[in-house]
């Protein structure tokens, strides 16, 4: 299976954010996207998942040849696209177990039902692997959770839903060193011929635990450089100035200043 993005352009409030982006992800691969704040990384994640806030003005996104842009958000999910959000929402009155079970049921064909015994067994196993509180299935979705607990909860949903294409939008922000290792290893352990991930991150530390196949640098709404892990090491050592200088990219706004990995990622309002 493959997710293909070609010449993607998108805007919000008449301001172009994505400016001709190309990317192909195949199952069995793990990709990482890095880049300064404000360059469109989270916007790309939102567009793939179908956030109506963003208007695609040109280009295509296809999943095995099917037009993703014509699909509703729930259709994209049923086709196997998953987004772990940078800022997960709280849902009062709905337990984690009911929320995840309903999402899994929605992906089944009419007339088929989830085995309750199998569901409980798989969820308990996933909770243990993420080293989460064992009473988590009975708590309301993200209500009263710390930032780190919310991020682990996103990975729990991914493990249970088993998507074909997972987009992880700065899943590492808010995690301490131990949690970062747990989350990274759980993502890496998802690797299979039917699973791919797009990891959006500022931190080299997360990628110490995820064996990424491809690394992409995104600046000013475009992917300007792709390669292997050697790119991570250079960005960690030199920030992004080297690639801007090589490509002659002029800085247009303060958010594209050099960012050295390991510093805290700030939320940027789009």
C-alpha positions as CSV (number, residue, x, y, z in Angstrom):
1,X,0.0,0.0,0.0
2,X,1.1,3.6,-0.6
3,X,0.1,7.1,0.3
4,X,1.2,9.5,-2.4
5,X,1.2,13.3,-2.1
6,X,1.9,15.2,-5.3
7,X,2.4,19.0,-5.8
8,X,0.3,19.8,-2.8
9,X,-0.7,23.4,-2.2
10,X,-2.9,24.5,0.7
11,X,-4.0,27.6,2.5
12,X,-5.8,28.9,5.5
13,X,-7.4,32.4,5.7
14,X,-6.1,33.0,2.2
15,X,-2.5,32.5,3.4
16,X,-0.6,29.7,1.6
17,X,1.0,27.3,4.0
18,X,1.9,24.2,1.9
19,X,3.6,25.3,-1.3
20,X,4.1,22.3,-3.6
21,X,4.9,19.3,-1.4
22,X,5.7,15.9,-2.8
23,X,5.9,12.7,-0.6
24,X,5.4,9.0,-1.1
25,X,5.1,6.6,1.9
26,X,4.8,2.8,1.5
27,X,3.7,0.3,4.1
28,X,6.8,-1.2,5.8
29,X,8.5,2.2,5.9
30,X,8.9,4.8,8.7
31,X,9.5,8.4,7.6
32,X,10.4,11.4,9.8
33,X,9.7,15.1,8.9
34,X,11.7,17.7,10.7
35,X,12.0,21.5,10.2
36,X,11.7,24.9,12.0
37,X,8.5,25.9,13.6
38,X,5.9,27.5,11.4
39,X,6.9,25.7,8.2
40,X,3.7,23.6,7.7
41,X,4.5,20.2,9.3
42,X,1.4,20.1,11.5
43,X,-0.7,21.6,8.7
44,X,0.4,18.7,6.5
45,X,-0.8,16.2,9.1
46,X,-4.1,18.0,9.5
47,X,-4.7,18.1,5.7
48,X,-4.0,14.4,5.3
49,X,-6.5,13.6,8.0
50,X,-9.1,16.0,6.5
51,X,-9.2,19.1,8.8
52,X,-11.8,21.4,7.1
53,X,-9.9,24.4,8.4
54,X,-7.4,24.0,5.5
55,X,-8.2,24.5,1.8
56,X,-6.3,22.4,-0.7
57,X,-5.8,24.6,-3.8
58,X,-3.7,22.3,-5.9
59,X,-2.3,18.8,-6.0
60,X,-3.4,15.4,-5.0
61,X,-3.3,12.9,-2.1
62,X,-4.0,9.3,-3.1
63,X,-4.2,6.1,-1.1
64,X,-3.6,3.1,-3.4
65,X,-4.9,5.2,-6.3
66,X,-8.0,6.5,-4.4
67,X,-8.5,10.2,-4.0
68,X,-8.1,10.9,-0.3
69,X,-9.2,14.5,-0.7
70,X,-12.7,13.4,-1.7
71,X,-13.1,11.2,1.5
72,X,-14.7,12.3,4.7
73,X,-12.6,12.1,7.9
74,X,-14.3,8.9,9.0
75,X,-13.7,7.4,5.5
76,X,-10.0,8.2,5.8
77,X,-9.9,6.5,9.2
78,X,-11.7,3.4,7.9
79,X,-9.2,3.2,5.0
80,X,-6.5,3.0,7.6
81,X,-5.2,6.5,8.1
82,X,-4.6,7.5,11.7
83,X,-3.5,10.8,13.3
84,X,-1.9,11.1,16.8
85,X,-2.6,14.7,17.6
86,X,-0.2,17.2,19.0
87,X,-2.9,18.5,21.4
88,X,-5.3,15.6,22.1
89,X,-8.9,16.6,23.1
90,X,-10.6,15.6,26.3
91,X,-13.9,13.8,26.0
92,X,-16.0,13.8,29.2
93,X,-18.4,10.9,29.9
94,X,-16.8,8.4,27.5
95,X,-14.3,5.9,28.8
96,X,-11.1,5.0,26.9
97,X,-12.3,1.4,26.5
98,X,-15.7,2.5,25.0
99,X,-14.0,5.1,22.8
100,X,-11.5,2.7,21.3
101,X,-13.9,-0.2,21.0
102,X,-16.4,2.0,19.1
103,X,-13.6,3.1,16.8
104,X,-12.6,-0.5,16.1
105,X,-16.2,-1.6,15.6
106,X,-16.7,1.2,13.0
107,X,-14.0,-0.3,10.9
108,X,-15.6,-3.7,10.6
109,X,-18.0,-4.9,7.9
110,X,-21.7,-4.8,8.6
111,X,-22.8,-7.8,10.7
112,X,-19.3,-8.3,12.3
113,X,-18.6,-7.6,15.9
114,X,-15.5,-7.3,18.1
115,X,-14.9,-10.2,20.5
116,X,-15.1,-8.6,24.0
117,X,-12.6,-11.1,25.4
118,X,-10.1,-10.5,22.7
119,X,-10.6,-6.7,23.0
120,X,-10.0,-6.7,26.8
121,X,-6.9,-9.0,26.4
122,X,-5.4,-6.8,23.7
123,X,-6.0,-3.5,25.5
124,X,-4.6,-4.8,28.8
125,X,-1.5,-5.9,26.9
126,X,-1.1,-2.5,25.1
127,X,-1.6,-0.7,28.4
128,X,1.2,-2.8,30.0
129,X,3.5,-2.2,27.0
130,X,3.1,1.5,27.4
131,X,3.5,1.3,31.2
132,X,0.2,3.2,31.7
133,X,-2.0,3.1,34.8
134,X,-4.0,-0.2,34.6
135,X,-7.3,1.6,35.4
136,X,-6.9,3.7,32.3
137,X,-9.6,1.8,30.3
138,X,-12.2,3.0,32.8
139,X,-11.2,6.7,32.8
140,X,-12.8,9.3,30.5
141,X,-10.8,10.0,27.4
142,X,-7.9,12.3,28.4
143,X,-9.9,13.9,31.2
144,X,-7.5,14.8,34.0
145,X,-4.5,13.3,32.1
146,X,-1.1,14.9,32.2
147,X,0.4,15.9,28.9
148,X,2.6,12.8,28.8
149,X,-0.4,10.5,29.6
150,X,-2.4,12.1,26.7
151,X,0.5,11.3,24.3
152,X,0.8,7.7,25.5
153,X,-3.0,7.5,25.1
154,X,-2.7,8.5,21.4
155,X,-0.2,5.6,20.9
156,X,-2.5,3.3,22.8
157,X,-5.2,4.1,20.3
158,X,-2.8,3.5,17.4
159,X,-1.8,0.1,18.8
160,X,-5.4,-1.0,19.1
161,X,-6.6,0.3,15.8
162,X,-3.6,-1.0,13.8
163,X,-3.8,1.6,11.0
164,X,-1.9,1.2,7.7
165,X,-0.6,4.8,7.8
166,X,0.0,6.6,11.1
167,X,0.8,10.3,11.3
168,X,2.4,11.2,14.6
169,X,2.3,15.0,15.1
170,X,5.0,15.9,17.6
171,X,4.0,13.0,19.8
172,X,7.2,13.5,21.8
173,X,6.4,17.0,23.1
174,X,5.6,16.8,26.8
175,X,7.3,13.5,27.4
176,X,10.0,12.9,29.9
177,X,13.1,10.8,29.1
178,X,11.6,7.5,30.2
179,X,8.3,8.1,28.5
180,X,10.1,9.1,25.3
181,X,11.8,5.8,25.2
182,X,8.6,3.8,25.9
183,X,6.7,5.7,23.1
184,X,9.5,5.4,20.6
185,X,10.0,1.7,21.2
186,X,6.2,1.1,20.9
187,X,6.1,2.9,17.6
188,X,9.1,1.0,16.3
189,X,7.5,-2.3,17.3
190,X,4.5,-1.5,15.1
191,X,6.7,-1.9,12.0
192,X,5.3,-4.5,9.6
193,X,4.5,-4.9,5.9
194,X,1.0,-3.5,6.5
195,X,2.0,-0.5,8.6
196,X,3.8,2.8,7.9
197,X,4.4,5.9,10.0
198,X,5.1,9.6,9.4
199,X,6.8,11.0,12.5
200,X,6.8,14.8,12.8
201,X,9.3,15.8,15.4
202,X,11.9,18.4,16.6
203,X,13.8,15.9,18.7
204,X,16.7,13.6,17.8
205,X,16.0,11.9,21.1
206,X,12.7,10.3,19.9
207,X,14.4,9.1,16.7
208,X,17.0,7.3,18.9
209,X,14.3,4.8,19.6
210,X,12.6,4.7,16.1
211,X,14.5,3.1,13.3
212,X,13.4,5.6,10.6
213,X,14.0,4.7,6.9
214,X,13.8,8.2,5.5
215,X,14.2,11.7,6.9
216,X,12.8,14.8,5.3
217,X,13.5,18.5,6.0
218,X,10.5,20.8,5.5
219,X,11.0,24.5,5.1
220,X,8.5,27.1,4.0
221,X,5.8,24.6,3.0
222,X,8.0,22.3,1.0
223,X,10.2,19.3,1.5
224,X,13.6,20.6,0.6
225,X,15.9,17.7,1.4
226,X,15.4,13.9,2.0
227,X,17.8,11.3,3.1
228,X,18.7,8.9,5.9
229,X,19.7,9.3,9.5
230,X,22.8,11.3,8.6
231,X,20.4,14.3,8.2
232,X,19.2,14.0,11.8
233,X,22.8,14.1,13.1
234,X,23.7,17.2,11.0
235,X,20.5,19.1,12.1
236,X,21.2,18.2,15.7
237,X,24.7,19.6,15.4
238,X,24.1,22.6,13.2
239,X,20.3,23.4,13.2
240,X,18.8,24.4,9.9
241,X,21.0,27.2,8.8
242,X,23.2,25.0,6.7
243,X,20.4,23.8,4.4
244,X,19.0,27.3,4.1
245,X,22.4,28.6,3.0
246,X,22.9,25.7,0.6
247,X,19.5,26.3,-1.0
248,X,19.5,30.1,-0.8
249,X,16.3,30.1,1.2
250,X,15.5,33.6,2.6
251,X,13.8,33.7,6.0
252,X,10.4,35.3,5.8
253,X,9.3,35.3,9.4
254,X,10.7,34.9,12.9
255,X,9.5,31.3,13.3
256,X,12.1,30.1,10.7
257,X,15.0,31.0,13.0
258,X,17.5,28.3,13.6
259,X,16.2,25.7,16.1
260,X,18.6,23.3,17.7
261,X,17.1,19.9,18.5
262,X,16.5,19.3,22.2
263,X,15.0,22.7,22.8
264,X,11.3,22.9,23.7
265,X,8.9,23.0,20.7
266,X,6.5,26.0,21.0
267,X,3.0,26.0,19.7
268,X,2.6,28.2,16.7
269,X,-0.9,29.5,15.8
270,X,-1.6,29.0,12.2
